[in-house]
Amino acid sequence: MGIERYVDGMILERGLSQNTREAYLHDLTECEKFIKRDLLTVTRQEILGFLEAERKRGMSPPTLARRLVTLKVFFGYLAGEGVVAEDPTQLVESPDLWKVLPEWLTGEEVGRLLSAVHGTGREALRDSAILELFYASGLRVSEVASLTLENLHLEEGTVRVTGKGNKTRLVPVGHHALEALRRYLATARELFKPKPEETHVFLSSRGRGLSRMTLWRIVVDHARTAGIEKPLSPHTLRHSFASHLLAGGAPLRMIQEMLGHADIATTQIYTHVDQARLLESHRQFHPRA
């Protein structure tokens, strides 16, 4: 494949993972199939056409966002290497693209979700800590699944996570999530009967680290209990974390650091999430909207 050698060079230069390589190749190959010729000759209008076609085909907003990020990273690399004279994604502005925005929860919905866990049993304390942590930190589901005891810094109010590209970052955690974590660790984690060498924070009934699928199911089940009908996943809480931070006045660069985004272009989607909320509020409440 013509593009494969360029992807390999980019992956090597940036120290990205094999999984990232496969995801990039898949996205780029799909775009090449759409334009029916060498991807290196693609135009801005063709990129917009490809993304619009994917949207109409029913592609989810997070996957659509990943498609754009892949193209931006790839052509940014090629332009920097002198392989292409001009980056065709440079003028692809988000307002052209984000007609379908990531699903997020309102503050009221978040409150209902976090209050949906009842009881003081080991699963209830674990699930409460999981939901609080997802919303308080914006961590990816894989980052929560792989979180270990040594990476919890509860006194400092942070967790250390290793995200995409094997990059480590410190993420601040709010006091509600810290309290939920302390309750779980103090009384519930040991009830899962982990082996002495087991260091994962969140455990299954077998005393082992939870899988990503189990974490997804925990979020979805409690959302159903809370009466939240919109499509939901752990990534919805990540989107909610970021858009609520932005609405509260947090700088985009700070949000980028907390989310672990390598490129600010990935984080900029949340500016449009916030603008969408403002427009919706204006239409709903302004007497002359």
N, C-alpha and C positions, 0 to 999 in steps of 0.2 A: 504494500500500500504506500502511495506516494507521501501521504501525510505522516506515516508512522515514524519515519526517521526524525522528523522535526519534533514530534511528540516525545520521542525518546531523549532527544537533546534537551528539551525543556524540562522533562522530569529529572534528568541527571543534574542539570544546573541548579534546580530549585530544591533538590532533595526530597521530592514527593514520593508517595508510596506507589506500590504496584496497583493497588485498588484504584488510586486516583488516575493512573495511566489508563487503565481499562475504561474508566468512566469517561475520561476525555476522548479517547479513541471512539467510543460508542457515539458520543454527542457529535463529534466532528464528522464521522462517517454518515450519520443521519442527515446532516446538513449537505454533505457532498451528494448523497443520493437525491436530495431534493432539487439541487441545481443541475444535476446530471452532467457535471464536468468537474475538472480539477478544482478543488476547494480554494486553491491559492488565487484563483481568478474571480472569486465571489465579490459582488458589489454590496453596498449598504442596503439598497432596495431589496436585493435577494435575501439578505439576512433578515430584514423585517418581514418579508414574505414567508420565509421559513418559520419564523417564530409565530407569526399569525396563523399559519396552517396548523402548527402544533397545538396552538390554543384552541382552534376550532375542532381539532380532533379529540379534544377533551383532556389534554395534558394538564396535570395538576400544577398550581402556581409554583410550588417549590422546585419541581422538575423544570418548568419553563425558566425559572430564575437561574438554575444551574446551567441550562443550555446557553443562556446569554453570557454567563460568567466564563464558561469554557471557551466560547468564541473570543471574548475580550482578552483572556489570558493568552490564548494561542496566537492571535494576531498581534498582540502587544509584544510577544516574544519574537515573532517573525520580523516585525518592523525594527525591533532593537538589533536583530542579527543582520539586517539588511537583505533579508530574503524577499520581502515585499516592500515596494516603495512607499506605500501608504496603508495605514491600518483602517480597514473598512468599517470597523466597529466603533471608531473614535467618535463619530457623530451620531451613533445610535443612542438617542437620549431616552431615559426611562419613561417620560410621559408618553412617548410613542408606543411603549411596550406594555406598561403595567396596567392594562385594562382589566386584567384578572389579577387581583391582589391576594397575597397569602391570607388565609383565615386567621383571625386573632380573636381573643376574648375581650369583652368589656371588663371594666373593673368589677362590676356587679357579678358577672359570670365567673370571674376568677374567685371572688369571695364565696360563691355557691359551691364551686368545685372544691376549694380548700376546706370547706365546712362539711363536705359530703362524707368524710371518713368518720365513722362512729365507733366507740368502744375503746378499750385499753388493752386489747390482746396484742400479741406480737405482730400479726399482719396489719392491724389497724395502725399501730405506732410506726411500723415500717412504711406503710403506704402514705401516711401523713407526712413523714419526713421526705419521701420521694417527691410528692406533689409540691411541697413547699420549696424544695431545692430546685426543681425544674423551673418554677416561676421566679424564684429569687435570683437565679444565676444565669439563666439562658443557656444552660449546658445542652449539648447534643445528647441523644439517647445513648450513643456509644460511650460518651464520656461519663455519664452516670453509671452505666453498666460496669465500666472498668475502674471506677473510683475505689481507691484503697484507703485503709485507715491511716497510713502514713502521710497521705496527701490531704487529710483534714487538718486544718489549723483553726480550731474553734475559738481559741482565745484571741487570735488575731482577726477572726471573722472572715477567713478566706478558705478557698479550696484550690489545690494545685491540680491542673488537668493537662493531659497530653492530647492534643487534638489532631486535626488533619496536618499532614506533612511532618508528623512526629514533633510538632512544636508544643512546648510547654508554656503555660500561662497561669498567672494567679488571678482568681476571680473573687470579688467580694460577695459576701452572702449576708442578707438581711437578718435582723434579730429573730423574726418569727421562724425562719428556716433553721437558724442556729439552735433555737430552743427545741424545735421538733427533732433535730438531729441528736441533741443531748438526751432527750427523753428516750429515743429509740436505742441509742448506744448504752445508756445506763441500765435499762431494764428489759429490752426486747431482743436485742441482737443475740445474746447468749442463749435465748430460748430456742433459736434455730439450730443449736448444737453444732456449731462449726468445728472443724478440726483445728488444732493449734496453729497450723500453717496457713489457714484460710484468712486472707487479708481484705477481701472485698467488703465494702461497707454494707451493701444491701444483699440479703441472702434469700435463697429459696427455701422451701420446706425441707429440702435435703441438706441444708447448711452450706450451699455453694452459691457463688455469685449469680445474680439474676441475669437472664438473657435479655437482649433488646426486645424480643417479642413479648416476653412477660411484662417488661416495663410498659410497653405500648398497651397491653391488655389492662394493666392496673389503671392507667390514665383513662382509657375509654370506659371501663366499668364504672369508675367513680363519676365520670362526666354523665353517664346515663342515670346514675343515682341522683345527681344534682339537677336532672331535667334539662340538660344542655343538649339541644337537638342538632346543632351545626356539626359538620364533620370535624373530628378532633383527633389529635395525636400528640405525642411529646413535642413534636416540632411546632405545634400550635402554641404551646406554652413558651417556646423559644421566641416565636414571633411576637407574642403578647408582651414578654419581657422587654424586647427591644422597642416596640412601638410605644409602650407605656413610658419607658425611659425618655424617649424622644419627645413625647407629649409633655413630659415634666421638665423639659429644658436641657436634658443631657446633651453634650456635644457629640456629634456623629463619630468623631475619632475615638472618643472614650467608649462608645458602644461597640465600635469596631474591635477595640482591644479586648473587651469583655467577651464578645462573641467568638473571638479567634479567627476573624476574617483576614486573610492575607491581603486582600484588595479592598479598598474603600468602596469600589464600585458595587461589591456585593452588599455592603451595608446600606448603600443609598436607596435600596428598595424601601426602607422604612420611612424615608422622607415622604414617599408617595402614599404609604399606608396612612401616615399622619395627615397629609393633605386631604386624603379621601375622607377621613373622619371629620375634618373641619368643614369640608363641603357638605357632607351629609348633615352635620349639625346646623349649618347655615340654612340649608333647604328646609329642615324640619322646624326651626324656631324663628327664623327671620320673617317678619310680616310681609315683606316685599320680595321674598326669594322666588 
